[in-house]
């Protein structure tokens, strides 16, 4: 006898374990497609200097697969203004492999600095709902290649630690109106360790040394349902670091010191050509929850017609009448029927 498997989509107002939960924003972000763009308004403040206003456009210019890995090339066009109000434009390209940057280049330099992912531990949560205060981590290591001058590169290892915490929803103003956006805060720690390198310069051997340094950041992100990340606010601090070049023949050396730098950055969407319908993320206590929320999950049907839904930790009883499918929600003591036209479960009128 074949086991019956049914994939269900439910629209019930269910409180999980008595705790208020919210739709997972990582399950509602569309993929960035070819020729789509997002334009941002950016404010940057470096070391408490005067704010710098920028416009940044991210555009997908190439998508391909390499041995099963998705490779996306994103074109970044950044426009800022000097003290006289003249625009200064910088165009660069970053290649992403499954969302991790692996190579960067600029239209104005021969910079081909890159990085290759070694390992990743952890991921964004995949369950349907998140609780306020819920936390997760992602750790990653990457090999670095840094172009410090023409034909001169050094390598190293970059390690990341991302510590995330879910903060529920918050009303934000967008270009489409006001929405309840999912709010996520994160602490980011990055460690750069470059290997000493010996390079050739004008016939001499030069020892290049860059001691390890760190970058830390605090970031708050807002996600709009059906679109993805809409707004980001961060404070990023790079520790002081240095580069020392020693001529191995003469033992002469030069050292360049770079002081600690803190950058405040606020980035907000101003326009896009995405074709989508934005909406608010809902909690399981929202009045609109039963009308708008889809619980899409595989279920255990070993006691069919009683079916257990792991996403909601609850039982449903299925009753078939001809082509009609009905489901009884044991937790709310209510019946729903499946509307084949709208492909939705709707309450049965009492």
N, C-alpha and C positions, 0 to 999 in steps of 0.2 A: 504494500500500500504506500502510495506517495504521500509525503507530508505536505500539508497545505501551508503555503507561505503567502501572507497578505501584507502589502505595504500600505499603511494607512496615513491619511492626512486629517488631523483633528483640529477643531476650532473651539475647544472648551476653555472655560474660565476656571483653571485649576491652580490651587495654591500648593506648591511643592513643599511637603514636610512643614507647612505653616510658615515658611520663610519667603519673603518677597524676592522674586527673581526677575531677571530681565533677559530679553532676547540677546543672543550672542552676536555682537557686531561682525565677528570674523566669518560668520556664515551668510552674511548679506552684502558682501562687497563684490561688485562685478569685476571681471577681468579687464585690464587695460588693453584695448584692441588697436590694431594698426591704424595710423593716421588720426587717432583720437588725441586730444590735448587737454591739459588742465592749466589754467593761468592763475597765478597766485599774486597777491599783494604781500610784500615782505617788509617788515621793519626790523632792522638790525642795530644793536647798540653794542659797541666794543669798548670794554674797559671804561664804562661810564662816559664815553664821548657822546657827541651829538648823534641823535638817531639818523640812520641812513635808510631812505625809502627805496625799494627796488620792486621791479616787476619780473616775475619768473614764469616762463612757459615750459612745461614738460610735454613732449610729444613723442609718441612711439613711431619710429621710422623704419624699424625692421623687426620681424618676428620669425624665428626658425627653431627647429629642433636639432639637437646634436646628441646622438646616442641616448635618446629619451629625455634629455634635459632641455627645458624651454629657455631659449636665449632671446632676450628682448633688448634692443638698442634704443635708449631714450636720449633724445636731443634736448639739452637744457639751454634756453636762451634767457640770459639775465641782463636786465637793463637797470643801471643806476645813474645817478646824476652827480656831476662835480659841483664845486662851490659856485660856479657861474651858471649852473642850471643846464649844462650841456649833457646830453645822454651818453653814457658809456656802455657799450654792449659787449658781452662776453658769451661766446657760444662753445659749448663742450658736449661731449658724448660719453655716456656710461653704458656699458654692456652688463646686463644682469642675467645671472644663471639661477633660475628658480628664486628670484627676489634678492639674491646676493650679488653685490657689485663685484665684477671680476676684472674690468679694464676701464680706464678713463683716458680721454684724449681731448685736445682742444684744437679749434680751427687755427689758432694763432701760434701754436708751438708744436714741437715734435714730441711732446710729452705722451708717452704710452705707458704710464705707470699702471700697474695692475695688481690683482690679488686673486688667489685661487683658494677655494674653500677646502679645508682639511677635514673638519668634523663639526657637527652640530648636535647638541644635546638639548632636548626640549622643543616645544612648539606651542603655537596658540591653542587655546582650548577648543575642542571640537563638539562639546555637548551643546544642546539646544539653548540652555539658560545659564546665566551667571548670577551669583549673589554679590551684593556690595561687600567689598573687602576681600573678594576672592583673588588669590595671587598665583602667579606662575613665573617660571624663569626660562630663559634661553641662553645657552652658553655656546660659543663658537670659536674656532681657531682658523686663521687664514695665513697663507704664505704671501708676503708682500714683495713687490718689485718697485723700487723708487728710482725714477730718473732724476738725478741731481744735476746733470748737465748733458750736453750732447755726447752721445755714445758712452756715457758713464752711468751705471746703475748699481744699486746695492739691494740686497734682499734682507728679509727679516720675517718675524712672526707677529701677527696682530691677534690678540685674544679679546673677546667680547664677553661681557656679562650683562644681560638685560633682565631687570627685575620689574615685573608688571603688577599693577593692582587695579581692579575694576571698581569704579566709583559710581555706578548706576547711570542715571541720565540727567541731563541739564538742558534747559531751553536755550537755544542759540538762534541768532538771526542769520539767515542765509540769503542767497540771491533768489531763492524760490519762496521765501517766507520763513516763519518761525517753526522749528521742529525740536522734538525731544531727541537730543544727540547722546549717544553712548560716550561716556567719559572714562578715559584710561590714563593713569599716571604711571610713569616708569622712571627708574634710576638706571643709568647706563654707566658702565665702567669699561674702559678700553686701555689695554697695555700694548705699547709699541716697543718691540725689541729688534733692533737692526744688527745684522752680523757685520763685523769688521771686514772691510774689503780693500784689496790692493788693486789700483787701477793705473793705467798708463796715461801720463800727461806730458807732452812735449819731450818724450824720450826718457822721462824719469818715472820711477815707481812711487805712487802716492798711496799712503795708508789713510783710509777714510774711516773715522770712528764717530758713531752717533750713540751716546748712552741712552738707555731706555727712558721712556717718559710715559705719562698717563694722560688720558682724557676722561673727564667725568661730566655727566649731564643729568639734569632733571627735566622731564618732558611731560606735558599734558596734551592729550590728543582727543579730538572730538570726531565721532563717526556719524554720518547721516545714513539712515537705512536706504538701501538701494543704490548708494553712491560710493560709500567708503569714507576715508579720512577727509574731513572738510577743513579742519583748523588744527594748527599745532603751535604750542608755545613752549619754548625751551630755553634753558640757561646752560651753556656749555663752557667748561673750563679746561684749558690745555696747560699742563704744568710747564715750567721753564725747561728748556732743553738746549742742546748745543751740538755743533758739528765741528770736528777737528780733522784737519788735513795735514799729514806729516810727509815731507819729502824724505824717503828712506836713504837717499844718497847723501844729502846735505844735513839731514835732521832738522831742517827748518820747518816750522809749522805755523799754520794759521787756525784760529778758532773763532767761530761765529756763535754768539750767544743770542738766544731767543727768549724774551721774558714771558712770564705767565700771562695768558690771555683769557679773558672771559667775554663770551658773546651771548647777548640776549637776542632771541630771534622769535618773531611772531609771523606765521604764514597762514593766509586765509585765501580760499578760492574766490576768484572774481568772475571767471567765465569758463565754460567748457563746451565741447560739442558732443558730450555723452548723451545718448538717447535713453532716458530712463525717467521713472516717476519717483521722486524722493518722498520719504515719509518718516514718521517718528518711530523710534524704538519704544516698545511697550513693556510694562511690567505685568505680572500675572494678577495684579490688583487693579489694572486699568479698566475702566468701563468698556473701552473698545476692544479689550483683549479677545473676547469670544467671537467678535465679528471679523477680526483682522489677523489673528495669529495662527500660523500654520505649524503644527507639530508634525514634522516629517521624520518618521523613524521606522525601523524594522522591529517587529514584535515577536514574542514567544507565543506559539499557538498549540502547545502540547495538550491543553485542556479545551481546545476549540469545541463549541463556539465562544467560550470564555477566552479572551486574549489579554496577555499582560504587556503593557507598554513600559519599557524601561526608562524612557525619557521623562515620564510623568509619575512613575512608580504607582501605577493604578491599573485597574481591570476594566475591560469593556466586553459587553455581550453582543454578539452579532446575530441579527435575525433577518432572513431573506424572504421576501414576498415577490415572486416573479422576478422581474429585473431590478426591483428596488432593494437597496441595502440599507439596513437600519442598525444603529449602534446605541447601546445603553451604557451610559457613563455611571458606573457604580458609585463614584465618589460624589457626584452632584445629583444623583438619582434623577437623571433626565435622559430623554431619548433624542437622538439626532438621526437625520436621514441624508443620504448622499445625493446631491443635485448633480446629475450627469452633465447638464448644460454648462453650469458655472464651475464644475469640478470642485465643489465645496460641500462640507458637512453643514447642514442648517438645522436649527432646533425644530422639533416637532411641536406644532401648536397644541396646547392642552385643551 
